[in-house]
């Protein structure tokens, strides 16, 4: 039993009725050809910066009525490697009778130019289109015009530098107290939107899905939600919370040890408000930036006691 939980906490689990196959069908997600690094990180090959290298972005569409996805990928990748080009990363999705792939190539040591490579691959009978373009600046390439989707909704990627500004920038301009409140309410409205969407599955199923959704979207690597058997209270135990992780350098530079989550506190409050009604106070009771090995949050329905923004 993790420390500081106290009596009456029960872990929530995903209901058996909400299985993986059902979720994949509802979101339209088809995982194919994915590879993971040893540390569990999955690099998304959309932007690459390597000074001094000739980088290019590539986009391929394959007709699956002419060849299987595996066979087509093998022939395309073999042609790229035979040209002595390096594949830095490719990401493929399937839609109907076609497979679309985007990624980044390193052409620094290639025996052929980008146009010659395009002609060779475009000539394969199962290739509907193949576009390749070197970046506007040497050492930089980015896939253009890509629309990312998660759970049927448009998504974006943000770097840790941008996230650090999102989570901590308001405090720099408004002061710590006002900045914390501003960031908290940003998270609260985001959480309300997510909670309202999950409510279509019903309250209990939505509460069970909530930590898994946040894990899948990269907010944390591991999250457990514990619910008080008496009602009105929840506890979230979180590993590698992105908000506190990207703020760590900022606080180390200043020599501060403090609990640093405001955005995710707000997300919890907003999601619970949408799913269970009423207003919720959320307090971060443990934080990696205050010496703990995790971040932990306790949420209480307002009126039971707790801390607001």
N, C-alpha and C positions, 0 to 999 in steps of 0.2 A: 504493500500500500504506500503510495507516494506521501511524502511528508506534508504536513499542514493541511491535509484535506479535511480532517475531522470526521465525526460520525454523520451518517445520513446521506453520503454522496454515492450515487450510482452511475457507473459509466453508461453512456448511451451507445447503442449499436445500430447499424443500418438494418431496417426491417428486411426479412427474407424476400418480401414481395418486390422490393426494389433491387433487382439483380443487375449485374454488369451488362448483360445482353440488352435488357430493356433500356438502360441509360444510353448505351451506344446507339441503339436504333432511334431513340428520341432526339439525340444530339446530332446524328448523322456522322459520327466519328468512326473512321475505319483505320485502326492502327496497322500499318504494314511497314516492313523493312526498317523498323526503328532499332537503333543501337545506343547503348548507354555506356558511359565511362565507368571506371571502377568505383569512383566516389559517389555514384548515383546521379551526377549532374548530366543533363541532356542539352548539349550545345545546339542552339537553333541557328542554322547556317544562313543568315540573312544579311549580316554586315561583317566585314572583315577589314582590319587595319594592320598592315604589315609593311612598314616603311622599307623602300628599296626593292620591293617585289612587284611583278606585273600581275595584278589581280583582275579577274573578270567575273561578272555575274552571268548566270546561264539560266534559261527557262526552256523546258522540254515538254511537249505534249505527245503522248503515245496512244495509238489506236489499239485497244486491247482485243479487238476482233481479228487483228492480224498477228498478234503475238501475246503471250502471257506477260504479266508485269515483271516476273522474275527474269524471263528470257530476254525481254527488251532491255531491262536495266543492266544485265550482264553484258550484252553487246555494246551498249552505249558507253558503259564505264570502261570496257576493254579498249574501245577506240580512243577514249580520252587518255588512258594510261599508256597505250602504245605510242601516242604522240609525245610522250614524256611530260605531260601536264599533270599537275597534282590536284586531286579532288579534296578540297578543304571541308566540304560538307554538302550534303544534298538532303532535301526533305520532299517526300512524295505523298500525294493524296489521290484518291480515286473518286471519279464521278461518272456514273453511267458506264459507257463503253470506253472511257478514256482514263489515262493516268497522267497527272501533271506533276512535274518535279521542278524545283528551283534550288539554286545553290551557288557556291563560290568556287572558282577554279584559280589555281596559281599557274600562270603561263611563263614564268621566268625562264625555265629551262626547256620549254617546249620546242620540238623540232619543227613545228608548223605555226602559222599565225592564227589568230582568232577566226578569220574569214575562211581559211582552209579547213579548220576544224568544223566550222558550221556547215560547210558544203558536204564534208564527208558524212556527218551524222544525219543531216537532212535527207541524204540519198537513201537511207534505210527505209524499206517499204512500210514499216509500222510507225514511222515518225511523222506525225502530222505537222509539227513545227519545232524548230530549234533556233533559239535566239541567244547570241552571246555577245557581250559588250564589255570592253575594258573600262575600268573606272575613269572618271574625269581627272583624277589625280593619281600619280603612281603610288602604289602601296595602299590603295583604298578601293573597295568594291562594295556595292549594296544592291540587293535585289529590288527592282523597281515595281511599284504599282501593286504590291501584294496586299491582300486583305486577309488578315488572320481572323479565325472564328473560334470561339469557345462556347460550348453549350448553345449553339445557334445564334450567338450574338457577336458583333464586331469587337475585336480585341486589339490592344496595342502592346508593344514591348517598350519598356523604359530601362535605361541604364541605371547603375547604382548611383552615378553622379546626379542624374536627373531626380531619382527618388530621394536622394539626400536633400535636394532643394525642396521637393514637395513636402517631406516630413519635417524638415527643420528650418526651412527658409523663413517661414512666417515669424518664428521667434527672433530671428536676426533683425527683422524690420519693425516688428511690433513690440518686442520685449518678450521675455519668457512666459509670463502669465497670459497675456493677450494672444501670443502666438500659439500657446498650447490650446487655448479655447477655440481658436480659428481652425486648427488642424483637427481637433476633436469633432467639430461639427461637420467638417468635410467627410470624415469617416462615418459619422452618424447617418448622413443622407445616403452615402454609398451603401451602407449596411441595410437601410430601409428598402432600397431598391432591390437588393439581392434577396432579402427575406420575403418581400412581396412576390417575387418570381417563384421561389421555392414553395410558397404556400399552396400552389396548385396540387402538390402531392399530399396535402393534409398536414396538420400541425405536427403530429408526432414524427412522421416520416421526414418532414422538412427539418426539424430539430436534429434528427439523427444524421441527415445529409450535410448539415451546415459545416462541421469541421472538415469533412472529406472534400467539399467543394473548395474551401479555403486552401487546403493542402494542395489540391490539384491545380489551383491557379497560382501557386508559388508563394503564397503569403508565409508559409512555414513548411518545414520538412516533416514535422510530426505534430499532431494536435489531438488532445483528448478532451472531451466535454463530459463533465460530471454534473449530475443533477441532484438537488436535494430532494429526498423522498417526501418532504413536507411541502414542496412547491415553493415557487417564488425566488429561488436562488439557483445559480449555475456557476461552475468553475471551469475555466479553460486553462489547460496546461500545454504550453507551446514550446517546441524546439525550433531554433533558428528562425525566429520571427524576422521577416525581412526589414521591417521598420527599425527595430532596435539594432539589427546587424549593420545597416547602412549608416546609422547615426553613431555607431561606436567610435570611429576615428574622430569625429567632431568633439565628442565628450572626452576622449583620451587626450586630445591636444590641449584641452582646457583644464585637465586634471580633475574633472568632475566624476563622481560616482553617484548616479541617481537613476530612478526609474524613468524611462524615456518614451514609453508608448503613449501617444495621444490619438493618432489616427485609428489604430486597431481597437483601442478602447471604445472609440466612437462607433466603429463598425459593429462591434458586439452589441452595444446599446441599441443601435438602429435595427439590426436584424431581429433581436429579441422583441423590440417594440412591434415590428411588423408581424412576427409569428405568434406572440403571446398577448399582444395588446398592452396598453399602459405605457408608462415611462420607466426606464431602467437606469440605475446607477452602476457604473462599472469602475472598479479600482484595480490597478496593476499592483499586485502584492509581492511579486518577485520579478527581477529583471536581470538580464545578463550584464547590463551596464551598471548594476549595483552589486555585483559579486556573485549572483546566482548562476547556475548552469542552464537555466531556462527562464522563460517569461511565464507568469501565471496571473490570471485575472479572475476576480470574483464579481459576479453580477447579481444585483438584488433588485427586485421590483421596488420602485419608489414607494416609500411609506413603511418599508421593512427596515430601512437604514442602509447607509452607504455613502459613497463619494460621487459627486457629479463631475462636470467638466472642470 
